[in-house]
Amino acid sequence: MDPSSFNAPELQQLLNQEKERAMISEMIGKLTSACWDKCMTGTPGSKLSSSETNCLTNCAQRYMDMSLIIMKRLQQ
């Protein structure tokens, strides 16, 4: 699509969508890095251990919960 074909509100909406995608990608990257470092104790084999799986699940959930709390506080 040609950017000049958008009017100002459409362009702003497109920019906001791209900004949201970038923020989500950044958050996933941080979550992956933090939880991997915390939960992976050795070189993974072909399958994760149950303790690694549980740790990754809990870590990701806590990370998402805290991110939501922080976003809500910033919006207030």
Backbone bond lengths (Angstrom), bond angles and torsions (degrees), N, CA, C in turn:
res aa  C-N    CA-C-N  psi(-1)  N-CA   C-N-CA  omega(-1)  CA-C   N-CA-C  phi
1 M - - - 1.442 - - 1.519 109.98 -
2 D 1.281 114.96 144.41 1.451 121.89 178.96 1.524 109.10 -84.68
3 P 1.342 119.27 120.47 1.464 121.25 -178.69 1.522 113.60 -57.32
4 S 1.324 117.55 -28.28 1.465 119.32 -179.14 1.521 112.08 -71.25
5 S 1.349 117.55 -12.94 1.461 120.23 179.16 1.528 111.86 -82.13
6 F 1.337 118.65 -9.49 1.461 122.54 178.98 1.523 110.13 -86.53
7 N 1.333 116.48 144.79 1.461 118.91 169.34 1.525 107.54 -88.56
8 A 1.319 117.01 172.71 1.466 121.02 -173.22 1.533 113.42 -56.99
9 P 1.351 119.95 -47.34 1.475 118.31 179.64 1.529 112.67 -63.66
10 E 1.329 117.44 -38.25 1.468 119.97 178.99 1.522 110.73 -65.73
11 L 1.318 116.02 -40.97 1.460 120.45 179.24 1.526 110.42 -65.27
12 Q 1.332 116.49 -41.19 1.465 120.26 178.37 1.517 110.37 -63.71
13 Q 1.327 117.53 -40.99 1.462 121.33 178.53 1.525 110.37 -63.45
14 L 1.325 117.16 -43.15 1.458 121.21 178.04 1.522 111.05 -61.99
15 L 1.325 117.06 -43.15 1.467 121.06 178.41 1.526 111.02 -63.83
16 N 1.335 116.99 -40.79 1.460 120.43 178.10 1.518 111.28 -63.65
17 Q 1.327 117.32 -40.79 1.463 120.74 178.36 1.523 111.13 -63.10
18 E 1.320 116.98 -42.55 1.464 120.54 179.24 1.528 110.89 -66.47
19 K 1.330 116.46 -36.83 1.464 120.83 178.05 1.529 109.66 -64.51
20 E 1.330 116.89 -42.63 1.458 120.72 178.25 1.523 111.17 -63.32
21 R 1.324 117.43 -41.82 1.472 120.87 177.89 1.525 110.68 -61.26
22 A 1.322 116.31 -42.85 1.466 120.27 179.58 1.528 110.86 -64.00
23 M 1.330 117.15 -40.90 1.462 121.00 179.26 1.528 110.74 -65.36
24 I 1.322 117.37 -40.83 1.466 121.32 178.75 1.526 110.11 -64.51
25 S 1.320 116.52 -44.40 1.470 120.24 178.63 1.522 111.12 -61.10
26 E 1.326 116.44 -42.09 1.462 120.42 179.05 1.530 110.52 -64.37
27 M 1.338 116.32 -42.17 1.458 120.38 -179.74 1.521 111.05 -64.27
28 I 1.316 117.52 -41.86 1.465 121.25 178.35 1.525 110.14 -63.42
29 G 1.314 116.71 -41.23 1.456 120.36 178.00 1.519 112.33 -61.99
30 K 1.339 116.56 -44.04 1.468 120.31 178.86 1.527 110.65 -66.29
31 L 1.329 116.45 -42.96 1.463 120.97 179.65 1.520 110.00 -60.88
32 T 1.312 116.58 -47.35 1.464 121.26 -179.36 1.525 111.00 -60.23
33 S 1.309 116.08 -45.99 1.464 120.08 -178.61 1.526 111.32 -65.04
34 A 1.331 116.67 -48.20 1.469 120.29 -177.42 1.523 111.17 -63.71
35 C 1.319 116.78 -46.62 1.463 119.60 -176.87 1.527 111.62 -71.77
36 W 1.306 117.49 -35.76 1.470 120.29 177.57 1.525 109.53 -61.95
37 D 1.342 116.07 -48.09 1.466 120.25 -179.16 1.520 111.38 -62.38
38 K 1.330 117.54 -36.69 1.454 121.53 -177.44 1.526 112.10 -75.84
39 C 1.336 117.58 -38.83 1.463 120.95 -167.03 1.527 115.51 -101.21
40 M 1.296 117.92 -24.02 1.463 120.29 -175.29 1.526 108.99 -91.74
41 T 1.306 114.59 112.63 1.464 119.67 -174.36 1.523 113.20 -90.94
42 G 1.282 117.28 -20.60 1.459 120.62 -179.43 1.518 109.48 -148.25
43 T 1.287 115.49 -166.53 1.454 120.37 177.05 1.522 108.38 -76.06
44 P 1.328 117.44 123.51 1.468 118.61 -177.65 1.524 111.47 -67.91
45 G 1.296 114.38 143.34 1.458 119.81 175.47 1.512 108.70 -89.43
46 S 1.306 115.86 -147.91 1.462 119.92 -179.28 1.524 111.59 -77.93
47 K 1.340 115.48 -11.54 1.459 120.09 -177.03 1.530 108.91 -146.38
48 L 1.346 116.01 143.66 1.461 119.50 176.47 1.524 109.58 -78.37
49 S 1.321 115.83 147.29 1.464 119.57 175.49 1.534 108.62 -73.37
50 S 1.320 115.98 163.71 1.467 119.04 179.77 1.528 110.77 -64.85
51 S 1.327 118.25 -35.56 1.464 119.87 178.70 1.531 110.95 -67.90
52 E 1.330 117.66 -37.59 1.466 120.79 176.51 1.527 110.46 -66.03
53 T 1.329 116.25 -43.29 1.462 120.78 179.17 1.523 110.55 -61.63
54 N 1.329 117.07 -46.70 1.466 120.69 179.22 1.525 111.10 -62.89
55 C 1.317 116.78 -43.68 1.454 121.24 179.72 1.529 110.52 -61.17
56 L 1.321 117.34 -47.16 1.467 120.95 -179.89 1.527 111.35 -61.63
57 T 1.329 116.53 -41.53 1.466 120.64 178.98 1.523 110.61 -63.29
58 N 1.332 116.44 -49.19 1.467 120.16 -179.99 1.521 112.14 -64.04
59 C 1.304 116.66 -41.33 1.460 121.47 -179.88 1.530 110.35 -62.39
60 A 1.317 116.81 -47.25 1.466 121.04 -179.68 1.523 110.88 -62.56
61 Q 1.332 116.99 -41.78 1.464 120.52 179.71 1.521 111.02 -64.05
62 R 1.328 117.54 -45.52 1.472 120.55 178.63 1.517 110.94 -63.25
63 Y 1.329 117.25 -39.89 1.461 121.47 179.67 1.527 109.87 -62.36
64 M 1.327 116.88 -45.28 1.468 121.03 179.82 1.529 110.45 -65.40
65 D 1.326 117.47 -43.38 1.467 121.06 178.84 1.532 110.71 -59.29
66 M 1.319 116.66 -46.16 1.462 120.33 -179.52 1.524 111.52 -66.73
67 S 1.309 117.70 -37.63 1.459 120.84 177.94 1.520 110.78 -62.18
68 L 1.336 116.71 -42.11 1.463 120.61 177.98 1.523 111.39 -64.83
69 I 1.317 117.09 -42.05 1.465 120.73 178.71 1.523 110.32 -61.69
70 I 1.321 116.55 -44.84 1.467 121.01 179.90 1.523 110.56 -63.44
71 M 1.329 117.83 -44.89 1.472 120.41 179.90 1.519 111.46 -62.26
72 K 1.351 117.34 -41.72 1.467 120.54 178.50 1.520 111.72 -62.92
73 R 1.329 116.49 -40.94 1.477 119.46 179.13 1.515 111.34 -67.07
74 L 1.320 117.26 -38.09 1.464 120.11 179.04 1.521 111.67 -67.59
75 Q 1.329 117.57 -30.48 1.450 121.40 179.85 1.522 112.25 -75.68
76 Q 1.330 117.43 -20.81 1.479 120.83 -178.53 1.500 111.93 -76.17
